[in-house]
Amino acid sequence: MRIHTLIVDDEPHAIEIMERLAAHVPEIEIIATCSNAIKAYQLLQTTQVDLIFLDIKMPGLSGTDLVRSLNAPPMVVLTTAYPEHAMEGFELNVVDYLLKPISLSRFLRAADKILFTFKGIKPIMQDQPEAEPPKEHYLYLRVDRRYVKVNTNDIHWIESVKDYLKVVTGNEVFISKQKISLAEKLLPTGKFMRIHRSFIVPLDKVERLHPNHVIIDGHRLPVGRNYKEICIRRFLPEETDY
């Protein structure tokens, strides 16, 4: 099985790096490279392509504009040196987003997604130890003159509403007179993230990240302007070990 792949980037050196990275995955076959999105569009009219590694910021037509112009785009992995531009691609349902400089380990994780999307193939990096079940941690909320013990593994999001805190779980909503800044300090380190001055979300329950919001259980929660960059870096970790 071969995944016919196109690389689109206006920097020759970036194309060379992608070719070297792709050489580590036998299923990915580079059939062509293009230096701009216009040439890529023309090639796609006559050539079967299963996957595009697509730079976002290019002169003329951007990578995201190219995707929008296609009636039935192939799998797309966006690449960019600018984290803020990666946000443009979240609404396009691409397979992955790679921040330059791209490390081999990060590329292989993207390849896992590509192979699974293309044929449901078991990921390349399959020798990882199984994740331990999440340890129980509790948040104690004062609700109606009593304290309620809430397992933080059950929390879907936390919202600040004026002087009150709204804690949403899978089947209950708790309202407590408490500041969101205090709740943030009491939550387990590394498992929750402030995405807005009024919202905290658990990382493992974020289904999708869009330019201005995240999706949890079909609910749209806003990403604050001052939190956009940290959201990108959290969900698209930039690695430099290549």
C-alpha atoms as one frame of an Amber mdcrd trajectory, in Angstrom:
protein
   0.000   0.000   0.000   1.354   3.377  -1.054   0.064   6.783  -0.028   0.661
   9.059  -3.024   1.956  12.242  -1.439   2.504  15.827  -2.579   4.702  18.334
  -0.730   3.852  22.019  -1.183   6.209  24.642   0.231   7.793  27.791  -1.140
  11.100  27.016   0.604  13.284  24.361  -1.107  15.011  23.529   2.177  11.649
  22.829   3.826  10.757  20.444   0.986  14.062  18.607   1.465  13.380  18.192
   5.188   9.904  16.806   4.544  11.334  14.341   2.012  13.911  13.122   4.553
  11.259  12.759   7.236   8.890  10.925   4.909  11.658   8.450   4.017  11.201
   6.976   7.511   7.683   5.814   6.610   7.719   3.326   3.693   3.992   3.716
   3.032   4.404   7.422   2.203   5.497   7.829  -1.423   6.420  11.356  -2.541
   5.181  11.637  -6.122   5.678  15.390  -6.590   6.655  18.659  -4.948   5.388
  22.168  -5.687   6.785  25.553  -4.756   3.412  27.273  -4.548  -0.286  26.524
  -4.123  -1.227  27.482  -7.708   1.044  24.784  -9.154  -0.317  22.334  -6.597
  -3.890  23.146  -7.617  -3.055  22.514 -11.274  -1.334  19.225 -10.478  -4.289
  18.044  -8.389  -6.572  18.405 -11.420  -4.690  15.680 -13.299  -2.920  13.552
 -10.696  -4.243  11.239  -8.003  -2.928  12.456  -4.650  -3.825  10.816  -1.332
  -1.961  13.191   0.987  -0.568  16.729   0.930   2.049  18.149   3.276   1.006
  21.760   2.833   2.705  24.933   4.003   0.221  27.559   5.156   1.966  30.848
   4.472   2.936  31.132   0.809   2.857  34.035  -1.659  -0.230  34.294  -3.834
  -2.540  31.519  -2.678  -2.154  30.314   0.918  -2.256  26.656   1.887  -5.590
  27.025   3.646  -7.064  28.822   0.618  -5.917  25.910  -1.532  -7.770  23.429
   0.688 -10.921  25.557   0.563 -10.750  25.668  -3.245 -10.873  21.870  -3.594
 -14.242  20.115  -3.856 -12.838  16.839  -2.495  -9.429  17.500  -0.946  -7.150
  14.581  -0.108  -5.753  14.106   3.388  -3.924  17.271   4.428  -1.181  17.862
   6.982  -0.540  21.564   7.419   2.978  22.816   8.108   3.937  26.275   9.333
   6.649  28.197  11.137   4.062  30.545  12.623   1.810  29.104  15.376  -0.796
  31.832  14.918  -1.379  30.748  11.310  -2.022  27.156  12.350  -5.301  28.302
  13.893  -6.665  28.981  10.385  -6.595  25.292   9.571  -8.561  23.892  12.483
 -11.897  24.382  10.724 -10.699  22.470   7.640 -10.688  19.014   9.243  -7.044
  18.349   8.349  -5.249  15.247   9.623  -2.577  17.109  11.594  -0.625  20.361
  12.001   3.162  20.416  12.164   5.074  23.398  13.536   8.485  24.026  12.002
  11.180  23.000  12.779   9.596  19.530  12.615  11.212  16.795  14.680  11.284
  13.172  13.592   9.306  12.044  16.641   6.590  14.628  15.928   6.494  13.610
  12.268   6.056   9.953  13.206   3.084  10.841  15.398   1.557  12.595  12.396
   2.303   9.479  10.317   0.337   7.421  12.859  -2.714   9.574  12.168  -2.155
   9.452   8.411  -1.943   5.653   8.308  -4.962   5.233  10.551  -7.010   7.694
   8.491  -5.956   6.127   5.180  -6.431   2.427   5.909  -7.038   2.013   9.623
  -3.484   0.731  10.013  -2.187   0.277  13.540   0.089   3.206  14.465   3.828
   2.995  13.851   4.710   3.929  17.423   2.872   0.980  18.924   5.377  -0.008
  21.579   4.413   2.772  23.939   3.436   1.566  27.431  -0.258   1.615  28.141
  -1.433   4.689  29.967  -2.183   4.213  33.622  -5.770   4.831  34.661  -6.221
   8.419  35.859  -5.672   8.870  39.559  -8.620  10.177  41.489  -8.460  13.777
  42.579 -11.280  15.780  44.116 -12.445  19.372  44.138 -14.545  20.423  47.135
 -17.265  22.957  46.329 -19.521  24.821  48.706 -23.013  24.374  47.248 -26.145
  25.476  49.126 -24.443  25.591  52.544 -22.861  22.174  52.140 -19.640  20.891
  50.643 -19.813  18.696  47.574 -16.943  16.394  46.613 -16.428  16.399  42.820
 -14.058  13.970  41.130 -11.944  16.105  38.789 -11.859  13.240  36.255 -15.607
  13.845  35.792 -15.305  17.577  35.099 -16.079  18.636  31.527 -15.418  22.334
  32.051 -15.398  25.073  34.662 -16.959  28.446  33.982 -16.847  31.706  35.909
 -20.212  33.491  36.028 -19.841  36.816  37.852 -19.055  35.888  41.479 -19.942
  32.226  41.006 -18.268  29.132  39.668 -20.117  26.733  37.382 -18.621  23.237
  37.372 -20.046  21.012  34.630 -19.672  17.229  34.812 -21.123  14.497  32.615
 -24.500  14.504  34.359 -24.514  17.362  36.901 -23.859  21.075  37.156 -22.616
  22.579  40.422 -22.834  26.287  41.246 -20.505  27.541  43.942 -19.584  31.003
  45.179 -15.897  30.747  44.480 -13.327  32.449  42.252 -12.061  30.654  39.179
  -8.483  31.578  40.098  -8.758  29.564  43.316 -10.270  26.571  41.523  -7.414
  26.706  39.003  -4.874  26.352  41.819  -6.717  23.376  43.321  -6.947  21.365
  40.097  -4.376  18.623  39.335  -1.301  20.020  37.591  -1.028  19.383  33.860
  -4.553  18.048  33.361  -6.513  21.285  33.084  -5.968  24.437  31.096  -7.249
  28.003  31.262  -8.471  28.898  27.762 -10.302  32.111  28.674 -10.502  34.340
  31.706 -13.860  32.647  32.387 -13.174  29.047  31.299 -10.987  26.128  32.397
 -11.118  22.831  30.496  -9.667  19.340  31.022  -7.170  18.576  28.269  -8.385
  15.019  27.731 -11.957  16.089  26.959 -11.194  18.656  24.250 -12.515  17.131
  21.027 -11.568  19.889  18.599  -9.717  23.196  18.642 -10.915  25.981  16.358
  -9.548  29.511  15.839 -11.708  31.007  18.578 -13.178  28.089  20.523 -12.826
  24.476  21.620 -15.453  21.750  21.398 -16.297  19.556  24.401 -19.317  17.234
  24.221 -20.630  19.281  21.309 -20.469  22.504  23.351 -18.516  25.465  22.010
 -16.338  27.143  24.647 -14.517  30.377  23.758 -10.744  30.729  23.543  -9.711
  34.160  24.815  -7.473  36.349  22.690  -4.723  36.251  25.322  -4.900  32.447
  25.504  -4.696  31.552  21.796  -0.939  31.085  21.625  -0.752  28.914  24.733
  -3.626  26.796  23.366  -1.730  26.216  20.135   1.428  25.234  21.969  -0.465
  22.906  24.280  -2.353  21.062  21.548   0.368  21.371  18.890   3.586  20.935
  20.900   6.613  22.327  19.084   9.596  20.012  19.297  13.123  20.738  18.144
  14.973  17.445  18.476  15.190  16.866  14.741
